[in-house]
């Protein structure tokens, strides 16, 4: 079964885009990593730590994310907006912190590659306000690169788990 991917069109003061990544690992393994709302540092390179503020990983749960030294932010507060195990979808919004990305929303879906079930296609989309002093192009460049690097890291983690088993 193919899962839908939620997208939201941007307003004139926002930008949005998406990244795709094929991972040489089964969807069940990749989803076991992506679905952990409180352990994003498992594959997101710029996260030093992640802790739950409220909730237990259900929709509406809130986490505090601390970024690594050198990242242009120290911390963000994020809320889990959607989570569906059956269609492999997770969505969160940044609701606070010192990150300059206001009204940031991210949706990630996983799709089993039809002709190669041992491979997974990950789609991550986002929508965000363009910060004062930035352009849509600059904002898209920054966010898209972070997502791309995170998806590459996710692939490395998942594929190394396949190799180890």
C-alpha positions as CSV (number, residue, x, y, z in Angstrom):
1,X,0.0,0.0,0.0
2,X,1.4,3.4,-0.9
3,X,1.0,6.1,1.7
4,X,-0.1,9.7,1.0
5,X,2.2,12.6,1.6
6,X,0.7,15.7,3.2
7,X,1.8,19.0,1.7
8,X,0.8,22.5,2.5
9,X,1.2,25.3,0.0
10,X,3.2,28.3,1.1
11,X,1.8,31.8,1.5
12,X,3.7,34.7,-0.3
13,X,5.9,35.1,2.8
14,X,6.8,31.4,3.0
15,X,8.7,28.9,1.1
16,X,8.3,25.1,0.8
17,X,10.1,22.2,-0.9
18,X,10.8,18.5,-0.5
19,X,13.6,16.1,-0.6
20,X,13.6,12.4,-1.7
21,X,16.0,9.7,-0.6
22,X,16.2,6.1,-1.6
23,X,17.5,3.9,1.3
24,X,18.7,0.4,0.8
25,X,16.8,-0.9,3.8
26,X,13.3,-2.3,4.3
27,X,10.6,0.2,5.2
28,X,10.0,-1.5,8.7
29,X,13.6,-0.8,9.6
30,X,13.7,2.8,8.4
31,X,10.3,3.5,10.0
32,X,11.6,2.2,13.4
33,X,14.2,5.0,13.3
34,X,12.1,7.8,11.9
35,X,9.1,7.2,14.1
36,X,11.0,8.0,17.3
37,X,9.9,11.6,18.2
38,X,12.1,11.7,21.2
39,X,15.3,10.4,19.7
40,X,15.8,12.4,16.6
41,X,19.6,12.6,17.3
42,X,19.8,9.0,16.2
43,X,20.2,10.3,12.6
44,X,19.8,14.0,12.5
45,X,23.4,15.3,12.5
46,X,22.8,18.8,14.0
47,X,20.9,17.6,17.1
48,X,22.9,17.1,20.2
49,X,20.0,15.9,22.4
50,X,16.2,15.7,22.4
51,X,14.0,15.4,25.5
52,X,10.2,15.3,25.9
53,X,8.6,18.2,27.6
54,X,5.1,16.8,27.6
55,X,3.3,13.8,26.2
56,X,4.6,10.3,25.5
57,X,5.1,10.4,21.7
58,X,1.5,10.7,20.8
59,X,0.1,13.5,18.6
60,X,0.4,16.8,20.6
61,X,3.6,15.7,22.4
62,X,6.2,18.4,22.8
63,X,10.0,18.0,22.7
64,X,13.0,20.3,23.4
65,X,15.8,19.9,20.8
66,X,19.3,21.1,21.6
67,X,21.6,21.7,18.5
68,X,25.3,21.0,18.2
69,X,27.8,23.7,18.7
70,X,28.3,25.8,15.6
71,X,24.7,25.4,14.4
72,X,23.0,28.8,14.0
73,X,20.7,28.0,16.9
74,X,20.9,26.5,20.4
75,X,17.4,25.1,20.9
76,X,13.9,24.6,19.5
77,X,10.6,23.5,20.9
78,X,8.6,21.2,18.6
79,X,5.2,19.6,18.6
80,X,4.2,16.3,17.0
81,X,1.3,17.2,14.6
82,X,0.6,13.8,13.0
83,X,1.8,10.3,13.4
84,X,0.4,7.3,11.5
85,X,2.2,3.9,11.8
86,X,0.0,2.3,9.2
87,X,0.9,4.8,6.4
88,X,4.4,5.7,7.7
89,X,3.8,9.4,8.2
90,X,5.2,11.7,10.9
91,X,4.7,15.5,11.0
92,X,6.0,18.1,13.4
93,X,6.0,21.9,13.8
94,X,8.5,24.2,15.5
95,X,6.6,26.2,18.1
96,X,9.4,28.0,20.0
97,X,13.0,28.3,20.8
98,X,15.7,30.5,19.3
99,X,15.7,29.0,15.8
100,X,14.9,31.6,13.1
101,X,12.5,29.3,11.4
102,X,9.0,30.6,12.3
103,X,5.9,28.5,11.4
104,X,8.1,25.6,10.3
105,X,6.2,22.4,9.5
106,X,7.8,19.2,8.3
107,X,6.1,16.0,6.9
108,X,8.0,12.8,6.4
109,X,6.5,9.8,4.7
110,X,8.1,6.4,3.8
111,X,7.2,4.4,0.8
112,X,8.2,0.8,0.0
113,X,9.8,0.7,-3.5
114,X,7.3,-1.4,-5.4
115,X,9.8,-3.5,-7.5
116,X,12.4,-3.7,-4.7
117,X,10.7,-4.2,-1.3
118,X,14.1,-4.2,0.5
119,X,14.4,-0.5,-0.4
120,X,12.5,2.5,1.0
121,X,11.8,5.9,-0.5
122,X,11.7,8.7,2.1
123,X,10.0,12.0,1.2
124,X,10.4,14.9,3.6
125,X,8.6,18.2,2.8
126,X,8.6,21.4,4.7
127,X,6.9,24.8,4.8
128,X,8.4,27.8,6.7
129,X,8.2,31.6,6.9
130,X,11.0,33.5,5.2
131,X,12.9,35.2,8.1
132,X,13.3,39.0,8.0
133,X,16.6,39.8,6.2
134,X,16.5,36.6,4.2
135,X,15.1,35.6,0.8
136,X,13.0,32.6,-0.3
137,X,16.1,31.3,-2.1
138,X,18.3,31.6,0.9
139,X,15.8,30.0,3.2
140,X,15.1,27.2,0.8
141,X,18.9,26.6,0.4
142,X,19.4,26.4,4.1
143,X,16.5,24.2,5.0
144,X,16.8,21.9,2.0
145,X,20.4,21.3,2.7
146,X,19.7,20.4,6.4
147,X,17.0,18.0,5.3
148,X,19.2,16.4,2.6
149,X,22.1,15.9,5.1
150,X,19.7,14.4,7.6
151,X,18.3,12.0,5.0
152,X,21.8,11.0,4.0
153,X,22.6,10.3,7.6
154,X,19.3,8.3,8.0
155,X,20.4,6.2,5.0
156,X,23.8,5.6,6.6
157,X,22.3,4.5,9.9
158,X,19.7,2.3,8.4
159,X,22.0,0.7,5.8
160,X,24.6,0.0,8.5
161,X,21.9,-1.7,10.6
162,X,21.1,-3.9,7.6
163,X,24.8,-4.7,7.1
164,X,25.2,-5.6,10.8
165,X,22.3,-8.1,10.8
